[in-house]
């Protein structure tokens, strides 16, 4: 519904698409495996970043784009 209503706002549409796609990916993992499969582990010098997957990355990037879109919109008004 929101994509149809605000589809002309490209940054907002991309943000929603990434968030919804990532959420759907995690739901599919939970339905098939019973848990979300995390397969990317980043570490350097004894420090470990929490494991994540492509769906988590899409959700994070989508959230960042959503914040940027809102900041851009507020500055224009």
Secondary structure, 3 states (H helix, E strand, C coil): CHHHHHCCCHHHHHHHHHHHHHHHHHHHHHHHHCCCCCCEEEEECCEEEEEECHHHHHHHHHHHHHHHHHHHHHHHC
